[in-house]
Amino acid sequence: MTGLRLKGDPELRALVGTEPGRAEYYAEVMGLVPVAAAGGSVLDLGTGGPEALALAQAVMSGFGQIPAEVMRGRMGALRVAAASRVRAADAAGRILRTGSGEASVSARRHVHAGFFGLEVLELTHRRFDGSMCPPIRRELFVMGDAVTVLPYDPLRDRVLLVEQFRVGPLGRGDPLPWQLEAIAGRIDPGETPEDCARREAVEEAGLVLGRLEKVADYYPSPGAVTEFVYSFIALCDLPDGVAGIFGQEDEAEDIRGQLVPFDRLMDAVAKGEIGNAPLILTALWLQRERARLRSDVSSRNV
């Protein structure tokens, strides 16, 4: 393709740019087909919007570094990351933080482009004394936003945990790399965190959730990872026999549900058998709020 002209949203056109090869790269990654016209072919970028702009920015960050066919293979992960960037723009306000908010990335190098990405950034930021720090290098593990949700039956006073193999503990050398966790998953584009929690509960445990209670929204490892987690408690009915083996076969999931009384949950936390932060955080929140949830009349009709 030569002489490719762009049409559509002005901000999208600015992100794709006019440097030779950029429009062709974007078209190949996005699966767009230019249309022949007088004076050369025309590529319609379509309408903009926050997620479309964030996706275009993610795609074009790979120009000159990642082959278009590789980037196209990551499209699902790129869409998840773009939706995460839009949610990140609605950040919490200032209560205790005093940082200026002034930070600038001068170079971004992709060193791995799989389901997750690894990038090396060259950046500067404003220091607390008012000066700019010298250029620094940081490695960044790029992941989309996620949800965890712990089903809780306030009448029977028990939760449903899921157990599954995890590669992180294996890589660390843990002799038993199976983890007890809350139900969890990545937030798909177009989903709210609440929608994701309900979808994942069906996929991982065959459960239809009742009322959701927000636990916290947080970065689990902000020093090097973009992941942001939304954690919930879900009120629901957990009778005997509801636990089973679930998981998406196409995602190689092998997930076993366990019904655990509240006291045994907290004993497992205290003894260190539960070793992942979202479930520990959620269990401690439940310990604080349990009396309210059990006495709440509405919780008896979940």
Backbone as a ProteinNet text record, in pm:
[ID]
protein_1_A
[PRIMARY]
MTGLRLKGDPELRALVGTEPGRAEYYAEVMGLVPVAAAGGSVLDLGTGGPEALALAQAVMSGFGQIPAEVMRGRMGALRVAAASRVRAADAAGRILRTGSGEASVSARRHVHAGFFGLEVLELTHRRFDGSMCPPIRRELFVMGDAVTVLPYDPLRDRVLLVEQFRVGPLGRGDPLPWQLEAIAGRIDPGETPEDCARREAVEEAGLVLGRLEKVADYYPSPGAVTEFVYSFIALCDLPDGVAGIFGQEDEAEDIRGQLVPFDRLMDAVAKGEIGNAPLILTALWLQRERARLRSDVSSRNV
[TERTIARY]
84.9	0	88.8	62.3	136.2	37	76.4	-10.2	-138.8	-132.7	-253	-296.5	-422.6	-478.5	-574.7	-582.7	-663.9	-790	-898.7	-1021.5	-1076.2	-1169.3	-1226.5	-1191.5	-1197.5	-1178.3	-1042.9	-1040.2	-913.5	-809.7	-853.2	-757.2	-697.5	-778.5	-725.3	-624.6	-656.6	-564.7	-432.2	-438.1	-315.2	-231.9	-296.7	-223.8	-157.9	-229.6	-171.7	-58	-79.3	27	52.6	144.3	173.6	311.8	388.7	519.9	502.5	588.9	575	561.4	461.1	439.9	347.3	321.6	240.8	96.2	35.3	-103.6	-116	-16.6	-19.2	-9.2	76.4	91.6	-40.3	-102.3	-228.1	-335.4	-343.7	-444.4	-426.2	-301.3	-276.4	-309.2	-269.5	-298.2	-448.8	-519.7	-663.1	-750	-690.3	-769.3	-854.4	-808.3	-881.2	-835.9	-929.6	-899.9	-916.6	-809.7	-821.7	-911.8	-973	-1061.9	-995.8	-993.6	-933.7	-1013.4	-942.2	-1006.6	-913.5	-968.1	-886.5	-771.3	-650.2	-533.3	-471.5	-522	-463.9	-569.2	-528.5	-622.3	-653.4	-773.6	-820.1	-845.1	-794.9	-815.9	-908.5	-1025	-1123.1	-1097.1	-1056.2	-1026.2	-1150.5	-1262.4	-1386.1	-1396.3	-1489.8	-1513.5	-1417	-1400	-1307.4	-1375.3	-1343.8	-1391	-1272.9	-1286.4	-1172.6	-1107.7	-1188.1	-1127.9	-1063.5	-1125.1	-1066.2	-933	-925.7	-800.2	-693.2	-732.4	-636.1	-585.7	-674.5	-633.5	-537.5	-569.3	-480.6	-343.4	-339.6	-211.7	-131.7	-200	-131.6	-80.1	-161.8	-119.9	1.7	-4.7	102.9	230.2	222	343.9	433.3	375.2	454.4	515.1	481.8	534.5	687.1	749.6	895.3	960.5	880.5	936.1	876.5	745.6	675	609.2	632.9	567.4	415.9	352.9	207.9	133.5	180.9	109.3	117.3	229.3	241.5	148.5	147.3	60.1	-87.5	-121.9	-260.6	-299.6	-205.7	-232.3	-257.6	-216.1	-237.4	-361.8	-446.4	-555.2	-647	-676.6	-761.3	-700.9	-571.3	-502.6	-493	-473.2	-464.3	-596.9	-707.4	-838.8	-864.4	-823.7	-837.4	-754.2	-629.8	-542.1	-596	-654.1	-709.9	-827	-914.5	-1025.7	-974.9	-865.2	-804.9	-753.2	-692.2	-641.1	-754.6	-869.2	-983.5	-1031.3	-1040.6	-1080.6	-977.2	-848.6	-742.6	-754.6	-812	-826.4	-919.8	-1005	-1097.3	-1036.1	-914.9	-839.4	-897.6	-865.9	-910.6	-847.3	-918.4	-869	-761.9	-724.4	-617.4	-675.1	-624.9	-651.4	-517.7	-433.2	-302.2	-186.3	-205.1	-93.7	-54.7	76.1	127.1	208.5	220.8	296.6	235.7	320	274.7	190.7	204.3	137.6	214	332.9	410.6	512.9	489.7	581.1	578.5	692.8	703.1	785.8	730.1	800.2	864.6	997	1068.2	1092.1	1090.4	1110.8	1042	986.8	916.9	959.3	1019.7	1067.2	995.9	935	868.6	972.5	982.2	1077.4	1008	877.9	799.5	656.5	595.3	457.6	382.4	335.2	252.2	115.3	49.6	-78.2	-57.5	52.7	97.2	215.1	245.1	356	462	584.5	693.2	754.6	756.6	809	920.4	1014.7	1120.4	1098.3	1081.4	1052.5	1172.8	1195.7	1286.9	1199.4	1212.5	1118.7	1184.6	1114.1	1148.8	1020.4	1035.9	919.4	962.5	866.5	892	915.2	1022.4	1052.7	983.5	985.2	916	982.2	1110.8	1175.7	1149.9	1069.3	1033.9	1118.3	1232.5	1319	1272.5	1321	1294.8	1406.5	1369.7	1471.9	1545.7	1668.5	1738.9	1667.7	1692.2	1627.8	1654.2	1548.8	1560	1495.2	1538.4	1485.8	1403.4	1284.5	1198.3	1141.3	1138.8	1075.4	931.7	840	696.7	629.4	562.5	484.9	342.4	295.1	167.2	56.6	-42.6	-157	-283.9	-395.6	-523.2	-583.7	-689	-759.1	-826.3	-842.4	-899.2	-999.9	-1076.5	-1176.9	-1153.4	-1175.5	-1190	-1323.8	-1388	-1516.1	-1524.3	-1554	-1565.2	-1713	-1771.8	-1911.9	-1924.6	-2022.7	-2044.7	-2192.7	-2221.9	-2358.7	-2374.6	-2446	-2455.5	-2542.3	-2630.3	-2713.6	-2634.9	-2560.3	-2478.7	-2341.1	-2307.8	-2181	-2061.6	-2061.8	-1950.1	-1926.3	-1807.4	-1766.2	-1735.6	-1724.5	-1677.2	-1542.3	-1438.7	-1305.4	-1282.9	-1195.6	-1154.7	-1007.6	-972.1	-833.9	-787.2	-668.7	-615.2	-463.2	-402.2	-258.5	-221.4	-109.4	-61.9	87	123.7	262.3	354.1	300	383.1	449.8	372.4	435.6	531.5	497.5	588.3	722.2	717.6	840.6	922.6	856.3	927	990.3	946.8	998.8	906.5	782.5	685.5	659	673.9	652.1	505.7	412.5	269.7	208.8	227.2	183.9	35	-47.6	-192.5	-234	-316.3	-355.1	-504.9	-540.7	-678.8	-705.1	-807.6	-831.8	-980.2	-1008.8	-1142.8	-1157.1	-1278.2	-1303.6	-1242.3	-1179.3	-1109.2	-1106.3	-1084.5	-1069.9	-1043.3	-1001	-976.5	-1107.7	-1114.3	-1235	-1231	-1331.6	-1338.2	-1376.6	-1337.2	-1382.1	-1534.9	-1588.6	-1733.1	-1797.1	-1722.1	-1774.1	-1747	-1833.3	-1801.5	-1735	-1665.4	-1611	-1719.5	-1837.4	-1947.1	-1992.9	-2004.5	-2041.2	-1939.2	-1812.5	-1706.1	-1716.6	-1743.1	-1754.5	-1864.4	-1976.9	-2089.2	-2057.2	-1992.7	-1956.5	-1855.9	-1753.4	-1651.5	-1707.6	-1806.5	-1866.1	-1936.2	-1999.8	-2063	-1956.7	-1850.9	-1747.7	-1664.4	-1631.4	-1538	-1606.3	-1736.6	-1801.8	-1947.1	-2001.4	-2140.4	-2238.6	-2199.7	-2282.4	-2345.2	-2470	-2535.6	-2531.8	-2463.5	-2439.4	-2557.6	-2570.2	-2666.6	-2600.6	-2629.3	-2577.1	-2425.1	-2361.9	-2217.2	-2184.3	-2086.9	-2035.5	-1891.4	-1862.1	-1725.7	-1632.6	-1517.6	-1413.5	-1309.9	-1247.1	-1143.8	-1106.3	-1049.9	-989.7	-843.1	-747.5	-608.3	-511.8	-387.4	-274.6	-207.5	-202.5	-136.4	15.1	75.9	222.2	260.3	239.5	254.4	396.9	496.1	633.7	672.7	598.8	642.2	529.2	404	294.2	176.1	115.1	1.5	-129.7	-134.4	-260.3	-328.4	-460.6	-544.3	-659.9	-690.1	-787	-906.2	-1024.8	-1150	-1196.1	-1203.1	-1240.6	-1378.3	-1456.1	-1593.3	-1617.3	-1716.8	-1787.1	-1921.9	-1967.9	-2100.1	-2186.1	-2302.9	-2396	-2468.9	-2472.8	-2541	-2572.7	-2647.2	-2688	-2582.8	-2525.1	-2420.4	-2459.3	-2556	-2597.3	-2493	-2505	-2418.2	-2429.3	-2316.8	-2317.2	-2298.5	-2293.4	-2281.3	-2139.9	-2041.8	-1903.6	-1877.8	-1794	-1760.3	-1631.4	-1608.1	-1490.9	-1536.8	-1476.9	-1518.7	-1395.8	-1419.5	-1311.4	-1336.3	-1274.6	-1286.2	-1180.3	-1225.2	-1130.9	-1036.4	-1087.5	-1001.7	-897.3	-908.2	-809	-726.8	-739.3	-664.4	-690.2	-812.9	-846.7	-892.4	-844.6	-884.9	-908.5	-1035	-1068.7	-1162.3	-1125.3	-1208.6	-1263.3	-1393.9	-1455.6	-1454.9	-1442.1	-1447	-1537	-1631.8	-1714.3	-1639.1	-1617.9	-1534.8	-1608.6	-1632.9	-1693.4	-1605.2	-1669.8	-1596.3	-1480.3	-1502.3	-1396.2	-1276.5	-1300.8	-1189.9	-1116.9	-1191.5	-1127.8	-1028.4	-1070.6	-982.7	-866.8	-889.1	-780.2	-674.7	-720.8	-627.9	-547.7	-613.1	-541.6	-435	-473.3	-380.4	-260.8	-281.9	-174.5	-93	-129.7	-50.7	-81.8	-187.2	-219.2	-275.7	-343.8	-391.3	-281.3	-224.2	-105.2	-118.4	-239.9	-253.8	-327.9	-277.5	-322.3	-471	-530.9	-673.5	-762.7	-735.8	-820	-794.4	-669.1	-641.1	-712.2	-700.4	-766.9	-917.5	-976.6	-1120.9	-1164.7	-1087.4	-1121.7	-1119.8	-1021.5	-1015.7	-1130.5	-1169.2	-1286.1	-1411.6	-1426.1	-1542.7	-1545.3	-1430.2	-1423.6	-1478.6	-1446.5	-1495.1	-1643.9	-1694.3	-1832.3	-1929	-1881.6	-1963.3	-2089.6	-2079.3	-2197.8	-2304.3	-2265.6	-2362.1	-2428.7	-2349.5	-2405.5	-2501.6	-2471.3	-2556.4	-2685.9	-2681.8	-2802.8	-2886.1	-2831	-2901.6	-3018.7	-3136.9	-3255.3	-3250.4	-3198.7	-3194.2	-3103.4	-3003.3	-2911.2	-2978.9	-3096	-3167.1	-3251.6	-3245.3	-3323.5	-3235.5	-3108.5	-3018.1	-3049.4
-118.9	0	124.4	213.8	339.6	453.6	571.5	688.2	672.4	602.8	575.9	701.1	740.1	856.7	811	890.7	855.5	939.1	875.3	947.9	894.2	968.6	927.3	1026.1	980	1065.6	1136.5	1267.8	1342.2	1294.4	1260.5	1214.6	1080	992.2	865.7	888.7	981.7	1010.5	1063.3	1145.4	1200	1089.4	993	883.2	792.2	762.2	677.8	752.2	880	964.5	943.1	1022.1	1022.7	967.4	926.8	868	745.9	727.6	614.9	481.1	406.8	273.1	266.4	378.4	374	333.3	395.3	362.2	217	168.9	30.7	-65.4	-29.3	-111	-116.2	-0.8	4.7	-77	-63.8	-137	-287.1	-334.4	-478.4	-529.9	-455.8	-500	-503.6	-400.6	-387.9	-464.9	-518.2	-591	-500.7	-378.1	-282.6	-295	-274.6	-284.1	-147.3	-89.5	40	28.5	138.9	144.4	228.7	176.3	250.1	376.6	485.8	613.2	693.9	799.3	886.2	942.8	933.6	986.3	890.7	766.1	668.8	604.1	505.9	434.4	514.7	490.7	560.2	457.3	485.4	399.3	471.4	413.7	472.9	421	510.5	473	466.2	517.4	511.6	620	599.3	696.5	674	776.8	769.1	726.2	792.5	754.7	710.9	715.9	687.4	551.4	443.7	311.9	296.3	353.7	346.4	419.6	533.4	608.4	534.9	477.2	402.3	279.7	213.5	98	139.4	249.1	296.4	332	393	427.5	301.6	197.2	71.5	5.3	5.1	-56.6	15.1	147.4	222.3	225.6	192.8	185.1	71.2	-24.9	-135.9	-112.7	0.6	27.7	36.8	-36.8	-37.7	-131.8	-196.2	-287.5	-427.2	-435.1	-563.2	-584.1	-696.1	-721.4	-713.1	-664.1	-643.7	-773	-884.8	-1010.9	-1053.3	-1021.4	-1051.9	-961.9	-834.6	-741.1	-777.7	-819.4	-858.4	-979.3	-1071.9	-1187.4	-1150.6	-1030.6	-983.3	-896	-892.2	-795.9	-808.2	-931.5	-946.8	-880.6	-904.1	-843.6	-692.8	-645	-500.5	-431.8	-494.8	-435.3	-430.6	-535.7	-536.2	-423.8	-408.8	-304.2	-165.2	-148	-17.3	19.5	-76.6	-50.1	-18.5	-83.9	-56.8	86.2	135.4	272.7	373.9	344.4	435.3	439.1	322	320.7	392.1	379.9	443.3	594.7	650.3	796.3	849.8	762	802.7	767.5	817.6	781.3	848.3	789.3	846.3	982.9	1068.4	1203.7	1207.1	1326.9	1345.5	1361	1280	1297.8	1307.7	1208.7	1205.4	1225	1193.2	1197.4	1340.8	1363.2	1497.9	1506.1	1396.7	1398.9	1496.4	1552.6	1657.1	1602.4	1474.4	1417.4	1438.8	1499.2	1530.4	1420.5	1342.6	1235.7	1225.5	1196.8	1194.4	1074.4	996.9	882.9	927.9	919.9	964.3	850.9	726.3	612	490.5	408.3	286.2	174	69.7	-41.9	-169.9	-236	-363.8	-474.9	-551.1	-661.5	-796.9	-798.8	-922.3	-883.9	-956.4	-928.9	-1060.4	-1110	-1229.5	-1189.5	-1280.5	-1243.3	-1123.9	-1126.1	-1009.9	-947.2	-823.8	-755.8	-714.7	-701.6	-648.3	-532.7	-415.9	-295.4	-236.8	-171.6	-98.2	50.2	128.4	270.6	354.3	462.4	567.3	686.1	735.2	836.3	932.3	1041.1	1136.1	1173.5	1220.1	1268.4	1378	1456.8	1564.6	1504.9	1548.3	1498.7	1585.7	1538.7	1611.7	1745.6	1762.6	1891.5	1990.9	1949.8	2038.4	2022.4	1955.1	1934.6	1812.4	1803.8	1684.2	1582.7	1457.4	1354.1	1332.8	1283.9	1250.1	1133.5	1110.9	998.5	866.5	789.7	659.9	553.4	431.1	317.9	229.9	191.3	102.1	-5.1	-129.1	-237.6	-252.4	-268.9	-265.8	-390.3	-464.6	-581.9	-535	-547.9	-489.4	-593.7	-567	-655.4	-570.1	-628.8	-558.9	-566.8	-488.6	-487.8	-623	-655.4	-783.9	-765.2	-870.3	-874.2	-998.3	-985.7	-1103.5	-1091.3	-1205.4	-1205.1	-1331.3	-1311.8	-1422.4	-1445.1	-1557.2	-1585.6	-1615.6	-1551.5	-1569.3	-1593.1	-1698	-1730.9	-1684.5	-1573.5	-1521.2	-1607.2	-1691.3	-1777.4	-1898.2	-1958.9	-2075.3	-2032.5	-1906.2	-1849	-1922.7	-1935.6	-1999.8	-1937.8	-1962.4	-1906.7	-2020.1	-1983.2	-2077.9	-2029.5	-2112.2	-2085.7	-2168.8	-2120.4	-2201.4	-2235.1	-2356.3	-2402.7	-2436.3	-2388.4	-2418.8	-2405.2	-2471.3	-2462.5	-2321.7	-2267.9	-2134.9	-2140.1	-2078.5	-2084.9	-1994.9	-1888.2	-1800.3	-1873.6	-1943.7	-2021.9	-2128.7	-2189.5	-2287.2	-2223.4	-2105.4	-2037	-1995	-1969.5	-1930.1	-2049.8	-2170.5	-2290.5	-2347.6	-2303.8	-2355.9	-2503.8	-2593.7	-2736.1	-2772.9	-2684	-2709.6	-2586.4	-2574.3	-2452.5	-2448.3	-2501.4	-2485.6	-2381.7	-2288.6	-2179	-2182.3	-2148.7	-2121.8	-1974.4	-1944	-1807.4	-1775.3	-1647.2	-1604.9	-1626.9	-1633.1	-1636.3	-1510.8	-1524.1	-1409.2	-1417.7	-1302	-1299.2	-1159.6	-1151.8	-1023.7	-961.7	-829.6	-758.1	-742.4	-795.8	-785.3	-644	-602.1	-471.6	-464.6	-352.5	-335.3	-384.7	-454.3	-502.9	-402.9	-400.8	-334.7	-438.1	-393.8	-491.5	-582.9	-526.3	-606.8	-713.2	-675.3	-772.7	-886	-848.9	-949.4	-1045.4	-992.9	-1077.8	-1181.8	-1139.6	-1232.5	-1336.3	-1293.8	-1388	-1491.4	-1445.1	-1536.7	-1635.4	-1594.1	-1685.2	-1801.6	-1773.9	-1881.8	-1973.1	-1913.7	-1992.7	-2075.9	-2020.4	-2088.1	-2168.5	-2140.6	-2209.7	-2245.1	-2210.6	-2241.2	-2168.3	-2049.7	-1975.1	-1852.7	-1825.6	-1699.2	-1616.4	-1503.7	-1423.5	-1333	-1303.4	-1203.6	-1066.9	-995.4	-860.1	-861.2	-764.9	-748.8	-638.9	-665.8	-567.7	-536	-409.5	-369.7	-384.1	-449.1	-462	-352.4	-344.9	-244	-249.6	-138.9	-130.6	-93.9	-164.3	-145.4	-201.7	-150.6	-207	-311.2	-440.2	-538.3	-524.2	-474.9	-462.2	-341.3	-220	-99.4	-65.8	-130.2	-99.5	-140.1	-237.4	-285.5	-342.1	-342.9	-411.4	-315.6	-315.6	-226.1	-281.3	-406.2	-468.7	-388.2	-371.1	-305.3	-399.8	-422.3	-524.5	-460.9	-508.8	-473	-596.6	-587.9	-703.8	-685.2	-794.7	-793.8	-914.9	-899.8	-1011.2	-1020.8	-1142.9	-1162.4	-1244.8	-1194	-1268.9	-1369.6	-1494.2	-1595.9	-1716.9	-1809.1	-1933.1	-2039.2	-2098.7	-2199.8	-2327.9	-2403.6	-2527.9	-2638.3	-2745.7	-2861.2	-2909.3	-2950.1	-3003.7	-2901.7	-2772.3	-2670.2	-2663.4	-2705.7	-2700.5	-2814.3	-2786.3	-2887.4	-2851.3	-2915.3	-2886.8	-2813.1	-2695.4	-2608	-2556.1	-2459.9	-2396.7	-2403.3	-2308.2	-2301.3	-2391.2	-2492.1	-2587.3	-2519	-2420.9	-2354.2	-2264.2	-2241.2	-2164.5	-2253.9	-2386.3	-2485.1	-2467.7	-2431.5	-2411.9	-2543.6	-2571.2	-2687.1	-2635.4	-2607.2	-2532.8	-2615.3	-2630.7	-2703.8	-2607	-2610.9	-2530	-2601.2	-2522.2	-2576.8	-2489.1	-2551.4	-2480	-2478.5	-2357.9	-2343.1	-2256.1	-2306.2	-2222.8	-2101.2	-1992.9	-1868.7	-1889	-1960.6	-1978.5	-2052.2	-2150.3	-2222.9	-2134.6	-2047	-1951.3	-1865.3	-1809	-1720.4	-1796.6	-1923.5	-2005.4	-2029.2	-2051.7	-2072.4	-1946.2	-1829.9	-1703.5	-1689.7	-1715.4	-1699	-1793.7	-1913.6	-2012.5	-2003.4	-1911	-1889.6	-1981.4	-2064.2	-2152.3	-2073.2	-1964.2	-1874.4	-1770.9	-1772.6	-1692.3	-1589.8	-1559.3	-1455.7	-1335.3	-1217.7	-1093.7	-1064.1	-1081	-1046.2	-1125	-1255.6	-1333.4	-1296	-1270.5	-1227.3	-1096	-999.6	-870.5	-888	-972.4	-992.7	-1063.6	-1160.8	-1231.2	-1136.8	-1047.9	-953	-852.9	-813	-725.5	-797.4	-925.1	-1002.6	-1018.1	-1037.2	-1046.2	-919.4	-803.7	-676.2	-656.9	-698.8	-669.3	-785.3	-897	-1018.7	-1000.2	-938	-920.9	-840.1	-734.9	-653.4	-735.8	-812.1	-890.9	-997.2	-1056.3	-1162.2	-1107.8	-984.3	-926.7	-849.4	-826.3	-750.7	-832.6	-779.8	-853.2	-884.5	-792.1	-813.8	-929.4	-956.1	-1065.1	-1200.6	-1205.4	-1330.8	-1365.5	-1280.2	-1305	-1305.4	-1341.1	-1341.9	-1462.7
0	0	0	-88.5	-92.1	-102.9	-54.2	-62.6	15.9	128.5	207	281	257.6	325	434.9	541.8	657.7	663.3	710.5	739.9	871.6	928.7	1055.7	1165.8	1288.7	1405.7	1401.5	1421.3	1414.4	1515.3	1636.2	1737.3	1698.9	1638.7	1590.7	1477.9	1388.4	1279.4	1333.4	1437.2	1495	1560.3	1624.7	1689	1586	1477.7	1374	1305.1	1272.7	1219.7	1071.9	1020	877.1	843.1	942.7	914.4	825.2	725.8	632.8	705.2	663.5	717.2	836.5	903.8	1026.3	996.5	896.8	863.6	818.9	740.8	696.2	815.4	911.4	1032.4	1109.6	1129.7	1204.4	1133.7	1001.6	924.7	940.4	934.8	945.2	1084.7	1188.1	1324.9	1349.4	1305.9	1333.3	1235.5	1129	1030.7	944.4	918.9	836.6	691	599.3	456.7	392.8	337.5	268.9	146	110.4	-4.7	-113	-234.7	-345.3	-374.2	-398.4	-429.2	-517.7	-575.1	-659.8	-578.6	-634.8	-566.2	-467.2	-458.6	-366.4	-279	-199.8	-113.5	12.4	68.6	189.2	298.7	418	534.1	630.5	653.9	745	886.2	975.6	1114	1200.8	1150.3	1225.2	1331.6	1422.9	1529	1643.8	1724.9	1837.1	1964.7	2071.3	2203.7	2287.8	2420	2507.9	2484.8	2471	2454.3	2317.8	2213.3	2079.4	2075.3	2141.9	2144.3	2224.8	2338	2418.8	2342.8	2267.4	2189.3	2077.5	2009.6	1902.7	1958	2074.9	2137	2167.3	2218.5	2249.4	2122.6	2017	1891.5	1834.3	1827.1	1762.6	1845.6	1974.1	2054.7	2008.1	1934.2	1884.2	1747.8	1684.8	1549.9	1553.9	1465.6	1460.2	1559.4	1646	1745.8	1737.9	1715.9	1717.3	1581.7	1515	1386.2	1398.7	1293.6	1296.9	1326.4	1272.7	1295.9	1442.3	1508.2	1650.7	1730.9	1698.6	1769.5	1749.4	1629.3	1603.8	1687.7	1709.2	1793.2	1938.6	1979.1	2116.1	2127.9	2023.8	2022.3	2143.5	2185.8	2303.8	2426	2449.6	2563.8	2548.2	2424.3	2400.9	2432.3	2395.8	2425.1	2575.2	2645.4	2791.8	2852.7	2804.7	2858.2	2826.4	2706.1	2669.9	2761.1	2788.4	2879.5	3019.5	3059.7	3190.7	3198.3	3089.5	3087.7	3102.8	3043.1	3056	3200.7	3266	3407.3	3493.7	3457.5	3536.8	3536.2	3429.2	3421.2	3528.5	3581.8	3688.1	3823.3	3846.3	3966.2	4090.4	4204.4	4332.3	4354	4424	4449.6	4556.6	4591.5	4689.8	4830.5	4920.2	5062.8	5136.6	5113.3	5178.2	5081.3	4954.1	4858.8	4824.1	4812.3	4784.4	4655.8	4581.3	4457	4357	4270.3	4177.6	4063.4	4032.3	3916.1	3787	3795.2	3676	3650.4	3543.9	3504	3352.8	3292.3	3147.4	3101.6	3006.9	2949.4	2819.6	2812.2	2692.5	2593.3	2638.9	2550.1	2609.7	2521	2563	2468.9	2525.4	2443.2	2483.8	2386.4	2411.1	2407	2514.4	2516	2517.1	2543.1	2531.6	2499.9	2405.9	2366.4	2356.6	2471.3	2476.3	2528.3	2603.8	2663.4	2756.7	2830.7	2905.2	2830.6	2862.4	2798.4	2898.9	2852.5	2934.3	2857.4	2920.5	2857.2	2943.3	2876.2	2945.4	2917.9	3022.7	3010.8	3052.7	2979.7	3023.1	3062	3184.1	3232.3	3329.8	3352.6	3458.5	3531.4	3656.7	3731.4	3827.9	3868.8	3963.8	4102.3	4169.3	4303.3	4408.1	4531.5	4637.8	4668.9	4633.5	4657.8	4543.9	4444.5	4333.9	4209.4	4218.7	4102	4023.6	3898.7	3818	3842.6	3857.1	3875.3	3743.1	3746.6	3621.9	3554.8	3424.9	3356.4	3428.3	3446.4	3512.2	3423.7	3442.7	3366.1	3458.6	3411.5	3487.8	3395.6	3444.6	3371	3420	3324.8	3355.4	3300.7	3388.3	3348.4	3323.6	3198.7	3158.7	3166.1	3251.6	3270.6	3275.4	3237	3245.1	3384.1	3406.2	3534.3	3560.1	3688.3	3727.8	3840.7	3863	3969.6	4054.9	4185.6	4270.4	4341.9	4364.5	4436.1	4521.9	4648.9	4743.1	4775.7	4733.7	4768.4	4917.9	4981.4	5125.3	5150.5	5223.8	5265.5	5409.3	5434.2	5570.9	5661.9	5607.3	5690.2	5739.6	5650.1	5688.3	5737.9	5724.4	5770.3	5710.7	5578.9	5512.1	5375.5	5324.6	5195.9	5099.5	4973.2	4873.1	4822.7	4844.8	4792.5	4667	4580.4	4465.6	4481.2	4441	4447.7	4306.7	4270.2	4137.4	4136.7	4038	4017.8	3972.3	4024.2	3987	3955.3	3841.6	3796.7	3879.4	3940.6	4022	4137.5	4222	4328.1	4275.2	4161	4102	4068.9	4005.2	3968.9	4088.4	4199.8	4322.7	4392	4355.8	4420.3	4526	4530.8	4627.5	4596.9	4695.1	4668	4646.1	4679.6	4657.1	4588.8	4456.8	4387.9	4353.6	4441.2	4431.3	4534.2	4493.2	4580.7	4610.6	4734.9	4771.5	4746.2	4670.6	4626.3	4626.9	4606.8	4568	4417.7	4369.1	4224.5	4164.4	4046.9	3989.7	3838.2	3774.4	3629.7	3578.9	3452.7	3384.9	3338.9	3346.3	3303.4	3152.2	3082.6	2937.7	2895.1	2774.1	2722.6	2721.6	2765.3	2770	2897.8	2983.3	3110.8	3221.5	3320.6	3446.7	3537.6	3641.8	3737.4	3795	3820	3874.9	3775.3	3646.9	3543.6	3537.5	3545	3539.9	3657.6	3777.1	3895.1	3876.2	3822.6	3803.4	3695	3587.6	3481	3531.7	3602	3650.2	3752.1	3830.5	3929	3859.8	3747	3670.5	3610.7	3552.6	3485	3582.3	3698.8	3789.3	3898.8	3923.8	4034.9	4008	3890.9	3860.5	3949.3	3999.1	4094.4	4031.6	4068.7	4037.7	4165.4	4158.4	4278	4310.5	4438.7	4482.9	4494.2	4601.9	4618.2	4630.6	4565.6	4574.9	4675.4	4758.8	4854.8	4816.2	4797.6	4760.9	4879.9	4856.3	4957.2	4940.2	4822.5	4796	4648.2	4599	4465.9	4486.2	4421	4459.9	4355.6	4362.4	4288.2	4377.3	4338.6	4424.4	4428.6	4320.4	4316.6	4232	4283.3	4201.2	4161.9	4222	4187.3	4046.8	3986.7	3855	3769.6	3820.6	3752	3735.7	3615	3590.4	3644.4	3684.6	3726.7	3837.7	3823.3	3922.8	3952.2	4080.4	4120.1	4191	4154.9	4221.9	4298.9	4431.1	4512.5	4573.9	4572.6	4623.5	4712.8	4800.2	4864.8	4794.5	4767	4706.6	4800.5	4832.3	4914.9	4827	4871	4791.5	4877.9	4818.1	4883.4	4854.4	4961	4944.1	5017.5	4964.4	5030.4	5011.4	5086.2	5067.8	4923.3	4867.9	4732.8	4623.4	4657.2	4552.6	4495.8	4573.4	4525.1	4427.3	4328	4229.2	4158.8	4044.6	3962.8	3838.2	3814	3705.3	3631.8	3542.1	3467.2	3318.6	3246.5	3101.6	3039.5	2965	2906.6	2808.9	2732.7	2634.9	2699.7	2831.1	2904.9	2997.6	2980.2	3059.9	3209.2	3245.1	3386.4	3448.3	3566.1	3645.2	3786.5	3820.3	3941.4	4028.4	4151.8	4247.3	4352	4372.3	4476.3	4610.4	4718.1	4853	4939.1	5006.9	5104.4	5237.4	5290.2	5410	5512	5632.9	5736.9	5766.5	5808.5	5831.8	5929	6039	6138.3	6079.2	5992.5	5930.7	5829.3	5762.3	5671.8	5748	5860.4	5935.1	5998.5	6033	6086	5977.5	5853.3	5742.3	5713.5	5727.5	5710.6	5819.1	5943.5	6055.3	6046	5992.9	5986.3	5857.3	5767.8	5647.9	5531.9	5543.1	5430.9	5313.6	5343.5	5237.8	5215.9	5094.9	5070.1	4960	4916.9	4813.8	4870.6	4835.6	4899.3	4882.4	4762.3	4751.3	4846.4	4863.3	4953.6	5098.8	5136.4	5273	5302.8	5210.9	5227.9	5241.7	5155.9	5158.1	5285.7	5330.7	5454.5	5574.3	5580.3	5691.4	5684.8	5562.1	5546.5	5594.8	5557.4	5600.7	5751.8	5812.6	5957.8	6022.3	5963.2	6016.5	5994.2	5877.4	5838	5858.7	5906.3	5914.6	5996.7	6111.3	6196.1	6123.5	6055.3	5979.4	5869.7	5795.7	5685.7	5737.4	5850.5	5904.6	5962	6009.2	6069	5968.1	5851.7	5748.2	5693.9	5705.9	5663.2	5513.5	5433.5	5290.2	5253.1	5337.2	5306.1	5318.2	5381.9	5396.8	5274.7	5171.8	5050.4	4927.6	4942.1	4826.8	4738.1
[MASK]
++++++++++++++++++++++++++++++++++++++++++++++++++++++++++++++++++++++++++++++++++++++++++++++++++++++++++++++++++++++++++++++++++++++++++++++++++++++++++++++++++++++++++++++++++++++++++++++++++++++++++++++++++++++++++++++++++++++++++++++++++++++++++++++++++++++++++++++++++++++++++++++++++++++++++++++

